[in-house]
Amino acid sequence: MKTIAIVGATGLVGEKLTEILQDKLTEYKVRFFGSASVGTRKTFRNKRVTIENCESLTCGGIDYAVFTANEEVALKYVPELVK
């Protein structure tokens, strides 16, 4: 199963994207990442999931990533994920 990372999952755009993905792309595992919201939980597909620290993005296991976070976060992590 492929994994999609949503970076900035608790911001306005991240919340809307999460809402859209609830019933779509069900063949993918979705993981949520943030900075200020690390450790908080949200409901996704009727399960409680924990917002992970962005630092763990580069540990592997991510097939696709969608960045809804600010430019600073994207500049820090996108180059590593592309490798």
Summary of the structure (lengths in Angstrom):
residues: 83
radius of gyration: 11.8
end to end distance: 20.3
largest distance: 33.2
contacts: 232
relative contact order: 0.27
helix: 34%
strand: 30%
